[in-house]
Amino acid sequence: MKKKAIQLSLLIGILLLLLVCYLLLTAGGKDADEEPTPGGMTYSLCHVDQKTVSQIAYTLNGTEYSYRLKEDATGWLWQEDTTLPLDNLYFANMVTACSALTSTVRLTDVTPAQLMDYGLGESATRVRFADETYGTQAFRLGIRNSFNGMVYFANENDLTTVYMVPAATADAFLYTPYEMIQIPTLPTDITVSNLVSLTLTPPKQSELLPMTYRYYVGGKAEGERDVWYLSHGEGEEVLLDAALGKQLSTALSTIAFSSLISYRADEQAAFGLGDPWVMTLDYKVTQSFEDQTTGKVTYVDVDKSFTLYLGDVSDGGLCFATVADSPLTCTLMGTVFGELIRSAVPSKST
């Protein structure tokens, strides 16, 4: 008897668990009619063509963000601040999420009260696309269903019908423009062995001389190995301290921005970028060329160069920096750049 009682208790527990799962699945749609999907029926909800979409807008926490494609179709602009450089990857994810959106779950005859339960009322996330191929389309994204992890979806043209779509659809619209800023990328093809020279040109209002750091692979004088030499203006080259030179080589071969400090051009002067140091790095890259007739491969060293603008040095020893025509202020990885600038500025006597 005791064994049968235990088995009966287990069966009752399983039935209760199934009932709870059913209630979770149907939560918020008690009075709506959920249409079956015989034969795996799929409903087409949205089409966006990545080649012809020109405008994207969505709401986030009650604020609408609107974007338009650049005239040359190379990126996206935020309507409120077109100077802000935005990462195209985020917009590609938005378009991908809705390019051919479908659903296998449809709820019909949804009332305004049920619409609120689904998170599809006036405060819902709203998404709008302007597309030359498919025209203007507007949608609402609601809450996530706790049972299957999908989110509720409705077309603005028919709020009496609700669908369920993958959560990734909503996840693509969770970012403000400030979270989608594209930090400039710096060269990744620099190696220590192909370094040539680094020039630091002082601010225009400074009386300091330009500093040129030249790298000699194998050394400049007998008995030397790979070394850096420093010259001020047209002055004579002087051997750079070995430890400092090693720091410089490492920093240049792994050069990158560490963090974004400001995205406003009118704030750059506060970080010393109104009249900056100009840092120019010259290096070489070996490229291969194949003769289409003979198949012979020839290797040629190609000269390359890039320029950064350096401002003040932060409390942590990193330089504030930016690139040409950018409103951004970042910090540059590597404390060695701050050391070079500080070494050039005469210390104030007390």
C-alpha positions in Angstrom: 0.0 0.0 0.0 2.8 2.4 0.9 4.4 1.8 -2.5 1.2 2.5 -4.4 0.7 5.7 -2.4 4.1 6.9 -3.4 3.4 6.1 -7.1 0.1 8.0 -6.8 1.8 11.0 -5.3 4.4 11.0 -8.1 1.6 10.9 -10.8 -0.2 13.8 -9.1 3.0 15.8 -9.0 3.6 15.2 -12.7 0.1 16.3 -13.6 0.4 19.5 -11.5 3.7 20.3 -13.2 2.1 19.9 -16.7 -0.8 22.1 -15.6 1.6 24.8 -14.4 3.6 24.7 -17.7 0.3 25.0 -19.6 -0.8 28.0 -17.6 2.6 29.7 -18.1 2.4 29.2 -21.9 -1.0 30.7 -22.1 -0.5 33.5 -19.6 -1.9 36.8 -20.7 -4.0 35.3 -23.5 -6.8 33.7 -21.6 -9.6 35.1 -23.7 -7.8 35.2 -27.0 -8.2 32.5 -29.6 -4.9 30.8 -30.4 -5.1 29.4 -33.9 -3.5 26.0 -34.5 -0.8 25.6 -37.0 -1.7 22.5 -39.0 1.1 21.0 -40.9 3.6 23.4 -39.3 1.9 26.5 -40.8 4.2 29.5 -40.7 3.0 33.2 -40.8 5.0 35.8 -42.6 5.3 38.9 -40.4 8.0 41.2 -41.9 10.3 41.6 -44.8 13.3 44.0 -44.9 15.7 44.2 -47.8 19.3 45.0 -46.6 20.0 46.5 -50.0 17.1 49.0 -50.0 16.3 49.8 -46.4 17.0 53.5 -45.8 15.5 54.4 -42.4 15.2 52.6 -39.0 13.5 53.9 -35.9 12.7 52.3 -32.6 11.7 53.2 -29.1 13.7 52.3 -26.0 12.6 53.2 -22.5 10.1 55.6 -23.9 12.6 57.4 -26.2 12.5 57.1 -29.9 15.8 56.8 -31.8 15.7 57.4 -35.6 18.4 56.6 -38.0 19.0 57.1 -41.8 21.4 55.6 -44.2 24.2 57.8 -45.4 24.0 59.0 -49.0 26.9 56.8 -50.0 25.3 53.8 -48.2 28.5 53.2 -46.1 26.9 53.6 -42.7 24.1 55.0 -40.6 23.5 58.4 -39.0 21.5 59.2 -35.9 19.1 62.0 -36.7 19.8 63.9 -33.4 23.5 64.0 -33.9 24.8 63.1 -37.4 28.5 63.5 -36.2 28.3 60.5 -34.0 30.2 57.6 -35.7 28.0 54.4 -35.4 29.0 50.8 -35.7 27.3 49.2 -38.8 27.2 45.8 -37.1 24.3 46.9 -34.8 22.2 48.0 -37.8 23.0 44.8 -39.7 21.7 42.9 -36.7 18.4 44.9 -36.7 17.9 44.2 -40.4 18.8 40.6 -40.1 16.4 40.1 -37.1 13.5 41.3 -39.3 14.6 40.6 -42.8 12.3 37.6 -43.2 10.5 37.3 -39.8 8.0 34.5 -39.4 6.0 32.9 -36.6 4.2 29.6 -36.0 2.1 31.0 -33.2 -0.8 33.4 -33.8 -3.4 34.7 -31.3 -6.5 36.2 -32.8 -9.3 38.5 -31.5 -7.0 40.1 -29.0 -8.7 42.7 -26.8 -7.0 46.0 -25.7 -6.7 44.6 -22.2 -5.0 41.4 -23.5 -2.7 43.6 -25.6 -1.5 45.3 -22.4 -0.9 41.8 -20.8 1.3 40.9 -23.7 3.3 44.2 -23.2 2.0 45.5 -26.6 0.2 48.6 -25.3 1.2 52.2 -25.9 4.4 51.7 -23.9 5.6 48.8 -26.1 8.9 48.8 -28.0 8.0 50.2 -31.5 10.0 49.4 -34.6 9.7 51.1 -37.9 11.5 50.4 -41.2 11.4 52.5 -44.4 12.3 50.3 -47.3 12.2 51.0 -51.1 11.2 47.4 -51.8 8.6 46.8 -49.0 7.6 50.4 -48.1 7.2 51.6 -44.5 6.4 48.9 -41.9 5.7 49.5 -38.2 5.6 46.9 -35.4 5.4 46.4 -31.7 7.5 44.1 -29.5 6.1 43.0 -26.2 7.2 41.1 -23.1 9.0 37.7 -23.1 7.0 34.6 -22.5 8.6 32.9 -19.5 7.8 29.4 -20.7 9.2 29.4 -24.2 11.4 32.5 -24.1 9.8 34.1 -27.1 8.4 37.7 -27.3 5.0 38.9 -28.4 4.8 40.7 -31.7 2.1 42.8 -33.4 1.7 44.8 -36.6 0.6 48.4 -36.0 -2.0 47.9 -38.8 -3.7 45.0 -36.9 -3.5 45.1 -33.1 -6.1 42.4 -32.7 -3.7 39.7 -33.9 -0.6 38.8 -31.9 2.3 36.5 -32.8 5.3 35.1 -30.9 8.8 35.6 -32.3 12.4 34.7 -31.2 13.8 36.9 -28.4 16.7 37.8 -30.6 14.3 40.0 -32.6 13.8 42.3 -29.6 17.4 42.0 -28.5 18.6 43.8 -31.6 16.8 47.0 -30.5 18.2 47.3 -27.0 20.9 49.9 -27.6 21.1 53.7 -27.5 23.2 55.5 -30.0 25.9 56.1 -27.4 26.2 52.3 -26.9 26.7 51.8 -30.7 29.6 54.2 -31.1 32.3 52.9 -33.4 35.7 53.5 -31.8 38.3 54.0 -34.5 40.4 51.0 -35.4 44.1 51.3 -35.6 46.5 49.3 -37.8 46.8 45.7 -37.0 49.6 44.9 -39.5 52.5 46.4 -37.5 55.2 44.1 -36.2 58.4 45.1 -34.3 60.6 44.1 -37.2 58.9 46.4 -39.7 59.0 49.6 -37.6 60.8 52.5 -39.3 60.2 55.7 -37.3 58.0 57.6 -35.0 57.7 61.4 -35.1 56.1 63.5 -32.4 55.3 67.0 -33.6 54.6 69.4 -30.7 51.4 71.6 -30.5 51.4 74.6 -32.8 51.7 77.1 -29.9 54.6 75.2 -28.4 58.3 76.2 -28.9 59.4 72.6 -28.6 61.2 70.8 -31.4 59.8 67.8 -33.2 61.1 64.5 -31.8 62.0 61.7 -34.2 62.5 58.1 -32.9 64.1 55.9 -35.6 64.2 52.2 -35.3 67.3 50.3 -36.5 66.8 46.6 -37.0 70.1 44.9 -36.2 71.4 48.0 -34.7 73.0 51.2 -36.0 76.5 50.8 -34.6 78.7 47.8 -34.1 77.7 45.6 -31.3 74.1 46.8 -31.2 71.0 44.8 -31.8 67.6 46.2 -32.5 67.6 49.8 -31.1 65.8 53.1 -31.1 67.6 56.4 -31.6 66.1 59.8 -30.8 66.8 63.2 -32.4 65.3 66.7 -31.7 64.6 68.7 -34.8 67.7 68.5 -37.0 69.9 67.5 -34.1 72.1 64.4 -33.7 70.6 61.0 -33.0 71.1 59.7 -29.5 70.7 56.1 -28.4 67.4 55.6 -26.5 67.3 53.8 -23.2 66.9 50.1 -23.9 64.0 49.6 -21.5 62.1 52.6 -22.9 62.8 51.4 -26.4 61.4 47.9 -25.7 58.3 49.6 -24.2 57.9 51.7 -27.3 58.3 48.7 -29.7 55.7 46.7 -27.8 53.2 49.6 -27.6 53.5 50.3 -31.3 53.1 46.7 -32.4 50.0 46.3 -30.3 48.6 49.8 -30.7 44.9 50.3 -29.8 42.5 52.6 -28.0 41.7 51.4 -24.5 38.4 53.2 -23.8 36.1 55.9 -25.0 36.2 59.1 -22.9 34.0 61.6 -24.8 32.0 61.6 -28.0 31.6 65.4 -28.3 34.0 67.4 -30.5 33.4 70.5 -28.4 34.9 68.6 -25.4 38.2 67.6 -27.0 40.0 70.8 -26.0 39.4 69.9 -22.4 41.6 66.8 -23.0 44.4 68.7 -24.7 43.2 67.9 -28.2 42.4 71.5 -29.2 46.1 71.9 -30.1 47.5 68.4 -29.9 50.7 66.6 -30.4 50.8 64.9 -33.9 52.1 61.4 -33.8 53.1 59.9 -37.1 54.3 56.3 -37.4 56.1 55.0 -40.5 56.5 51.3 -41.0 56.7 48.7 -43.8 54.5 45.8 -44.8 55.7 43.0 -47.0 53.3 42.2 -49.8 53.4 39.4 -52.3 52.7 39.8 -56.0 52.3 36.8 -58.3 53.1 36.9 -62.0 50.0 35.6 -63.8 52.0 34.2 -66.6 54.9 32.5 -64.9 53.4 32.0 -61.4 56.5 33.5 -59.8 55.9 35.3 -56.5 57.7 38.5 -55.7 57.9 40.0 -52.3 58.0 43.8 -51.9 58.3 46.0 -48.8 55.6 48.7 -49.1 55.8 51.9 -47.0 52.9 52.7 -44.8 52.1 55.4 -42.4 49.3 56.6 -40.0 48.7 59.6 -37.8 47.2 60.1 -34.3 46.6 63.2 -32.3 47.7 63.1 -28.7 46.5 65.4 -25.9 47.1 65.5 -22.2 48.2 62.5 -20.1 45.6 61.0 -17.8 46.1 60.3 -14.1 46.7 56.7 -15.1 49.5 57.7 -17.5 47.6 57.1 -20.7 47.4 59.8 -23.4 44.0 61.1 -24.6 44.0 60.6 -28.3 41.9 60.8 -31.4 42.1 60.4 -35.2 41.5 63.0 -37.9 38.0 64.3 -38.4 36.6 62.4 -35.4 34.6 63.9 -32.5 35.7 61.1 -30.2 38.2 61.3 -27.4 39.8 58.0 -26.4 42.7 56.9 -24.2 45.6 55.2 -26.1 46.9 52.0 -24.6 50.5 52.1 -23.4 51.9 54.5 -20.8 55.1 54.9 -22.9 53.4 57.6 -25.1 52.8 59.7 -22.0 56.4 59.2 -20.9 57.7 60.4 -24.3 55.6 63.6 -24.1 56.4 64.3 -20.5 60.2 63.9 -21.3 59.9 66.6 -24.0 58.3 69.2 -21.7 60.8 71.0 -19.4 59.9 70.5 -15.8 58.9 73.6 -14.0 61.3 74.9 -11.3 59.9 75.4 -7.9 
